[in-house]
Amino acid sequence: MQNNVLILDFGSQYTQLIARRVRELNIFCEIKPFNHLPEDLSGYKAVILSGSPSSVRSDTAPHPDLSEIKGKKPVLAICYGAQYIAHFGGGNVAPSNTREFGRARLTHITPDPFFRDVPRDTQVWMSHSDTIQQLPGGAKLLASTHDVENAAYVIESENLYGIQFHPEVYHTKEGKRILKNFLVDIAGLEQTWTPAAFVETTVAGLKEQIGEDKVILGLSGGVDSTVAAVLLHQAIGEHLHCIFVNNGLLRKHEYEEVLEQYKHMGLNVKGVDASARFLDALKGEDDPEKKRKIIGRVFIEVFDDEAHKVEDARWLGQGTIYPDVIESVSASGGPSATIKSHHNVGGLPDFMKLKVVEPLKMLFKDEVRRVGASLGIPDERLGRHPFPGPGLAIRILGDVSPEKVAILQEVDHLFIQGLRDWGLYDQIWQAGAILLPVHSVGVMGDERTYEKCVALRAVESTDGMTADWVHLPYEFLQKISNEIINKVPGVNRVVYDISSKPPATIEWE
């Protein structure tokens, strides 16, 4: 763990982006809340302080003890971090006359390894309402913009760099170069964190962690659980017992197709068709969170029934990934506002008595796919769009019934197959159809109809933390709309969702 970067999170909306940019440099990093510093810092070779929505001048602003970091490890302080170092280091931070947000240019750059190969007049991204009017003691000015004199500084005696701009965002044109200069040239980190290296160290760690114990893993058919299963299989072989539960809310033919694919991958998989059990439990419930809870509860019950058939099982394998963890714990280290329940996070009922093993919990989605590729998992499985754990239940707004599931399965099948046929599927991060709880008037064969409306959704994203809607060709949307209305009884209207995340979420529930 000697080649790690610690990112101290002060609550910035960009903290996850910092981590992604560091990972893109093949350097491992971890995000920790500012008020939950790791007790042992020996494994971290450099520290990055994030931005924050807070003002350092506020009595409630984040104020951690950095005595074990400052002067002892190379530090990059970004935005709030730079203001924090200045404010508590003898400098002066004050409100800006105007809020400094958006593009700016570094018009003056002092020669320093931090800005090596960064051209003068380079574009950066600002996002702050306070500004550093006076640098902290021992600091030297490195860069300015037209409106921000102290845009970057260095305290050479502490190997600490403070910058007012955000190198992690796309609009800072040389952001990746600046991060590389700091992490590789200044902090001396090695760019050795690759998918192959992750597989090697993770498999070795799983062997040591699990030994000869048996592990049960619930496969969903998605990328995360599949990659987790193959990693565990490499480590413990036939001691891994996979269970694929059909909750009756999967895509059309998915249960049979996924079982067939897993069989060819050499995994020890048992299929369990519990469709009726799930649909009975959901009958009449229309609250989104309650639907999720019901599905989670029944899954645990079904899974526990099957787990008891595996003698001496000690572990539960899960495909939890880093965004699951990040979205379930707030940036300030306290309980986060509940956007939606994550099916992989939150622990297990006491009666299961299984220890949890999560080999992917430090990876972002695109990293999971790269690891999967290095494991030889087929492209069609790795390229599969994310699919929600509760399945089609949260794409049926309102109560769930077998009839509604059947309608949505047909609509979804036509949409997804259409994307494949038009060569659009791989350009999209996630797509699906939503059955709306409304009826609309239509005309078919000179007769008035009053039938259901469906919404189609397709987004582009990297890891689901943010997403934008995809501009699908009008010709495609027209063709798919006609196919759905003509081929799916009970649907007479199709709409396309053009909302981004934020403010909307990817799923409707």
C-alpha positions, 0 to 999 in steps of 0.5 A: 500500500506504499503507492497510494494517494489519500483524497481528503473529502471536504464535501465537494461535488468534484471529489469523485472526479479527482479520484477518477483522474488519479486512477486514469494515471494508473495510480491508486487512490482512496477517498476518505471524509475529512472527519474520518482520517485513517489512523495509519497514514503510512501507506499514503505517499501523497495527499490531495485536499478537495474543494468544499461548498463551505467557506473557511471563514464559517464556524461550521467549516470543515477543520481537520487536524492535518498535523500528521500530513502537512510537512510530512507528505506531499500535499495538493490543496484544491480550491477550499483546500488551498483556502484552508491552508492559507486561512490557518497558515497566516494568510487571509481569505475573504469574500470575492467581489464577484463569485468566481465560477467558470473558465479562466486563464493562467496568465502568469506562471512561475517556472516550477515542476508543478507546471512543467509542459503547461503552456502560458495562458492555459484554460482552467476552471474556477468554482469559488466565492471566497478568494485568497487575498494574502498567501500563508507564511512561507508560500511563493506565488506560482500562477495568477489569472486576470481576476485571481492573483493567488491562483496557485502557490507553493510552500516549498519547505512542506512540499505543499501546493495550493491551487484555486482552480480545479484540475480534475474537471474537463474544462481545465485543459492541462488538468491531467498534466498538472496532476501527473506533474504533482503525483509522479514528478513531485510526489514520486508515485509510480504508475503501476496500478493496472487491471492486470496488477489489480487482478494479481493482487486481488486474487492473492488477497482473496486466497489469503482472506478466504482460504478453504472456506465456501463463498456464496455469490448472488449473480445478477447477470450484470457486469459487477457481479460477473467480474466479482464471480470470475475473480473469486473463481480464480481465487477459490475455484469450486468453493464458489457457489453462485446463485442466479435468482429470477425475480420475475422482473428481468428482461425478456428471456434474460433468465435463460440466456444468462444461465447459458452464458455462465455455463460456458464461463465455467462458473458453478451456478444454480438458477432459482426461479422465484418469480411468483414469490416476488410478484405476490409480495409486490402485489398492490404496492406502489411506493418506490422505496417500499418496492425496493425494500420488498424485493430486497427482503424477498431476495434475502429470503430466497437467497437464504433458502438456497444458501442453507443448501450449501454446507459450511458456507462462510462468506457472501460475495457481492459485486459492490463497486465504489460509486455504491459506497460513495453514494451511500456515505455522505462526503462529510462522513455522516448519513447521506440524504437518501436518493435511493436505496442501494441493493449492495450496501447496508449489510445483511440480516443477522440470521444469515451469519455470513461474512461479506467479501467485496472484491470490487468495492474500490473500483469505478464501473469503467475500471470493473470493465477493464478488469473484466477484459483482463480476465477474459470475460466475453465482450457481450457480457462486459458491454451489457448496460447496467440494470437496476437490482430491483429490475423492472419493478422500479421501471413500472411506476405504481403497483406491479403486476404480471400483466404490466411486467409482460408489457414492459418486457416486450417494450424493453426488448424492442427498444434494446434490440433496436439499439443493437440493430442500429449500432447504437447500443455500445454508444450508450451507457444505460437504456431502458423503458418505463411504464407510466401510470397514465393512459392516453387517448389514441386512434387505431383502425378508426377506433378510439383507444385509451391505453398506456404510455411508455417512456424511453430512456438512454443516457451516456455516462462514465460511472453513473454518478452523472449522466446526460441524455443521448441524442438518438436519431429521430428516424430511430425513435420514429421506427421504435415508437411505431414498432412498440405501438403496433406490436405491444397490445395495451400501449398507444403512446411513446415518449423520450426522456431528455433529462440529465443527472443531476437534477434527475436520476437515471431511473424514474424511481 
